[in-house]
Amino acid sequence: MAFQTFILVLSCDDKPGIVAAVTTELSAAGANIAESNQFWDRQTNRFFMRIAFHVPDGVSRDDLERALKVPVDRFGMKVSITDGGRKPRILILVSKFDHALLHLIYQIRVGWLNAEVVAIVSNHTDSQRTAELEGIPYHCWPVNRENKAEQEERLLQLAQETGADLVILARYMQVFSDNLSKRLYGKAINIHHSFLPSFKGTKPYHQAHERGVKLIGATAHYVTQDLDEGPIIEQETERVTHAMSAEDFVAAGRDIESRVLARAVKLHLEDRVMLNGHKTVVFR
C-alpha cells in the first residue's frame, strides 16, 4: 500500500486530553505516527505539538481537517497541516556578501535542504552570475529612500506570484519597513551577523576585534518591526583569540552565518518552529 506524509502542528491552551483527542482522530483516519514532539509553556499555559505521520494514498488534507474538527473546536486549537511530499519554495534576498546564499544553494544541491529557490532578489548585481549558473530567476532592484515603498511592493508581488513559502534575508543589507515586516511576519528569516545583543552599525566583526571579544556568533531570527529583535530560531558562537586578525574574525563569521541560516531555514521548512510570543518553540 502506498502512503503519503503530512505534518500537523498545533497550539492551544493546555488542558487534559489534547494528545489523546488528536491521536485518536488520526488513528481513525488510518494514520501511522512517525514522529511526535510536544511542549507545555508553564508561564503562558500554552501547549505546542508537532506530529509527522503517514496516511494511505487517497487521504487528502481536507479529509484530515474534517477528521480533526472536533478536537480543534473543543480545545480552540490553532492548527496547520502541510503535505510532507511537497517541496517548499523559497525566495532569497542578498546584497553584496553572497556566502550565505551560496551555502543555501549548495545544501539544496546535495539534498540536505529540501527546497526550490524560485527567485533571487538583490539591490546589487554581484550575485547575478551565480543565479544564471543555477538557472534561478534574478531580479536586481536597487533601493533608495524614494523608491523603497515601490520596491517592497514588487517584492511582495513576486512572493505571491512565485508561491514562495519563505523569504530569506541572506545578508540582505536593507531594513524592511514596518508594513513589509507585518505582512511577512512568520514568513521571513534574517541572519544577523552577531550573537545578539550585538555590535551595531558597520563592520561588526572589526568592532568586536577592537573590543577584544572572546566569542563571536550569528543569530537567525524572524523579521519583525523591531530591527534584529525578532523571535530567535537558531544561534551559534565560536571562540576567538587575541592572536586573530579582524579578517580572521570576518572569515569565522562568514562560516557561522552560513551554517546558522541554513539550519534555521531547514527547521522552518520542516515545520519545526512555532511562534510563542517573542520567542519560538523549536522541535529538533
GUDOVEX-748120 format. One record per residue (C-alpha): x, y, z; residue number from 1. Coordinates in steps of 0.25 Angstrom, whole numbers. Each point is the difference from the previous one (the first is absolute). Last residue first. Layout:
BEGIN
{site {X Y Z} NUM}
...
// end
This chain:
BEGIN
{site {58 76 67} 284}
{site {-13 7 4} 283}
{site {2 15 2} 282}
{site {-9 9 8} 281}
{site {2 14 -3} 280}
{site {0 13 8} 279}
{site {-6 14 -1} 278}
{site {-14 -6 1} 277}
{site {2 -15 -2} 276}
{site {2 -2 -15} 275}
{site {2 -15 -4} 274}
{site {12 -5 -7} 273}
{site {1 -15 -4} 272}
{site {-9 2 -12} 271}
{site {11 -7 -9} 270}
{site {1 13 -8} 269}
{site {3 7 13} 268}
{site {11 -9 5} 267}
{site {7 -1 -13} 266}
{site {0 15 -1} 265}
{site {5 2 14} 264}
{site {11 -11 -3} 263}
{site {4 7 -13} 262}
{site {1 14 7} 261}
{site {9 -5 11} 260}
{site {9 -7 -9} 259}
{site {2 12 -10} 258}
{site {1 10 12} 257}
{site {11 -9 7} 256}
{site {9 -1 -12} 255}
{site {-1 14 -3} 254}
{site {3 4 14} 253}
{site {13 -9 0} 252}
{site {5 8 -12} 251}
{site {-4 13 6} 250}
{site {7 -3 13} 249}
{site {13 -4 -8} 248}
{site {-1 13 -8} 247}
{site {0 7 13} 246}
{site {13 -7 4} 245}
{site {1 -12 9} 244}
{site {10 -1 11} 243}
{site {-9 7 10} 242}
{site {-9 -13 0} 241}
{site {-13 -4 -6} 240}
{site {-10 -10 5} 239}
{site {-12 -3 -9} 238}
{site {-15 2 3} 237}
{site {-12 -5 -6} 236}
{site {-15 4 0} 235}
{site {-13 -5 -6} 234}
{site {-15 4 0} 233}
{site {0 13 7} 232}
{site {-13 8 1} 231}
{site {2 14 -6} 230}
{site {10 10 6} 229}
{site {8 3 -12} 228}
{site {-7 13 -3} 227}
{site {-14 0 7} 226}
{site {-10 0 -11} 225}
{site {2 -15 -1} 224}
{site {8 -10 -8} 223}
{site {2 -14 6} 222}
{site {13 -3 5} 221}
{site {13 -6 -3} 220}
{site {12 4 9} 219}
{site {15 0 -2} 218}
{site {12 -2 8} 217}
{site {13 6 6} 216}
{site {6 -4 13} 215}
{site {12 6 7} 214}
{site {-2 14 -2} 213}
{site {12 9 -1} 212}
{site {-8 13 -2} 211}
{site {8 4 -12} 210}
{site {-3 -14 -6} 209}
{site {-15 1 3} 208}
{site {0 13 -7} 207}
{site {7 -6 -12} 206}
{site {-10 -11 0} 205}
{site {-12 10 0} 204}
{site {6 7 -12} 203}
{site {-12 11 -1} 202}
{site {-10 3 11} 201}
{site {-4 -7 13} 200}
{site {8 -10 8} 199}
{site {-9 -11 4} 198}
{site {-10 -5 10} 197}
{site {-1 -10 -6} 196}
{site {11 -9 -5} 195}
{site {4 8 -12} 194}
{site {-1 1 -15} 193}
{site {-15 -1 0} 192}
{site {-6 -10 -10} 191}
{site {-15 3 -3} 190}
{site {-12 -8 -2} 189}
{site {-13 4 -6} 188}
{site {-13 -8 0} 187}
{site {-4 2 15} 186}
{site {-4 14 -3} 185}
{site {1 3 -15} 184}
{site {-12 11 0} 183}
{site {5 6 13} 182}
{site {14 1 -4} 181}
{site {-4 6 -13} 180}
{site {-8 11 7} 179}
{site {10 3 10} 178}
{site {10 2 -11} 177}
{site {11 -10 -2} 176}
{site {14 4 2} 175}
{site {10 -2 -12} 174}
{site {13 -8 1} 173}
{site {-4 -13 -5} 172}
{site {9 -9 7} 171}
{site {-8 -13 -4} 170}
{site {-13 6 3} 169}
{site {-9 -12 -3} 168}
{site {-15 1 -4} 167}
{site {-8 -12 3} 166}
{site {-11 -8 -7} 165}
{site {1 7 -13} 164}
{site {-11 -2 -9} 163}
{site {7 6 -12} 162}
{site {-11 11 -3} 161}
{site {-2 3 15} 160}
{site {15 1 3} 159}
{site {2 9 -12} 158}
{site {-12 9 4} 157}
{site {6 2 13} 156}
{site {14 3 -5} 155}
{site {-7 10 -10} 154}
{site {-7 7 11} 153}
{site {13 1 8} 152}
{site {6 6 -13} 151}
{site {-11 11 0} 150}
{site {2 3 15} 149}
{site {15 2 -1} 148}
{site {-1 8 -13} 147}
{site {4 14 6} 146}
{site {9 -4 11} 145}
{site {8 -9 -8} 144}
{site {-1 -15 -5} 143}
{site {7 -6 -12} 142}
{site {-9 -12 -6} 141}
{site {9 -10 -6} 140}
{site {-9 -12 -3} 139}
{site {6 -14 -3} 138}
{site {-8 -12 -5} 137}
{site {8 -13 4} 136}
{site {6 -8 -10} 135}
{site {12 -4 9} 134}
{site {11 6 -9} 133}
{site {-9 12 -2} 132}
{site {-3 2 14} 131}
{site {15 0 4} 130}
{site {3 10 -12} 129}
{site {-10 9 6} 128}
{site {6 0 14} 127}
{site {7 13 -1} 126}
{site {-11 8 -7} 125}
{site {-4 8 12} 124}
{site {-13 3 7} 123}
{site {-3 -15 0} 122}
{site {-12 -9 -3} 121}
{site {3 -15 -2} 120}
{site {-12 -8 -5} 119}
{site {-8 -13 1} 118}
{site {11 -7 8} 117}
{site {-6 -14 2} 116}
{site {1 -7 13} 115}
{site {4 -13 7} 114}
{site {13 4 7} 113}
{site {10 -12 2} 112}
{site {-2 -4 -14} 111}
{site {14 3 -6} 110}
{site {-5 11 -9} 109}
{site {-9 6 11} 108}
{site {12 1 10} 107}
{site {8 6 -11} 106}
{site {-10 11 -3} 105}
{site {-1 3 14} 104}
{site {15 1 2} 103}
{site {1 9 -12} 102}
{site {-11 10 5} 101}
{site {7 0 14} 100}
{site {14 4 -7} 99}
{site {-6 10 -9} 98}
{site {4 13 6} 97}
{site {-4 11 -10} 96}
{site {-15 1 3} 95}
{site {-9 -12 1} 94}
{site {-15 -4 1} 93}
{site {-4 -14 -2} 92}
{site {-14 -5 -4} 91}
{site {-3 -14 5} 90}
{site {-10 -11 -5} 89}
{site {-3 -12 8} 88}
{site {1 -14 -7} 87}
{site {-14 -7 3} 86}
{site {1 -14 5} 85}
{site {-2 4 14} 84}
{site {-13 6 -3} 83}
{site {-3 10 11} 82}
{site {-11 1 11} 81}
{site {-1 12 9} 80}
{site {-8 1 12} 79}
{site {-3 11 10} 78}
{site {-8 -7 10} 77}
{site {-12 4 8} 76}
{site {-1 -13 8} 75}
{site {-13 -5 -4} 74}
{site {-1 7 -13} 73}
{site {14 -7 -4} 72}
{site {-4 -13 6} 71}
{site {-13 -1 -8} 70}
{site {6 6 -13} 69}
{site {11 -11 -1} 68}
{site {-6 -9 -9} 67}
{site {-5 11 -9} 66}
{site {14 6 -1} 65}
{site {5 -14 -3} 64}
{site {-9 -2 -11} 63}
{site {3 14 -6} 62}
{site {15 -4 1} 61}
{site {-3 -12 -9} 60}
{site {-1 -15 3} 59}
{site {1 -6 -14} 58}
{site {14 -6 2} 57}
{site {0 -7 14} 56}
{site {4 9 12} 55}
{site {14 3 6} 54}
{site {3 8 12} 53}
{site {9 12 5} 52}
{site {-6 6 12} 51}
{site {4 14 6} 50}
{site {-6 5 13} 49}
{site {-1 12 8} 48}
{site {-7 3 13} 47}
{site {-2 14 6} 46}
{site {-1 2 15} 45}
{site {7 13 -1} 44}
{site {11 -2 10} 43}
{site {-1 -15 0} 42}
{site {3 -1 -15} 41}
{site {-4 -14 -3} 40}
{site {8 -7 -11} 39}
{site {-3 -11 -10} 38}
{site {7 -9 -10} 37}
{site {-5 -12 -8} 36}
{site {7 -7 -11} 35}
{site {-5 -12 -10} 34}
{site {-14 0 4} 33}
{site {-8 -10 -9} 32}
{site {-13 6 -4} 31}
{site {-13 -8 -5} 30}
{site {-10 11 2} 29}
{site {-4 -7 13} 28}
{site {14 1 5} 27}
{site {1 15 -3} 26}
{site {-13 2 8} 25}
{site {5 -8 12} 24}
{site {14 8 -1} 23}
{site {-7 13 1} 22}
{site {-9 -3 12} 21}
{site {10 -8 8} 20}
{site {11 12 -2} 19}
{site {-10 10 5} 18}
{site {-6 -7 11} 17}
{site {3 9 12} 16}
{site {1 14 -3} 15}
{site {11 10 -5} 14}
{site {-5 12 -7} 13}
{site {2 -2 -15} 12}
{site {11 -3 -10} 11}
{site {0 -10 -12} 10}
{site {10 -5 -11} 9}
{site {-4 -12 -9} 8}
{site {10 -5 -10} 7}
{site {-5 -9 -11} 6}
{site {6 -12 -7} 5}
{site {-6 -8 -12} 4}
{site {-1 -15 0} 3}
{site {-1 -11 -11} 2}
{site {-5 -14 4} 1}
// end
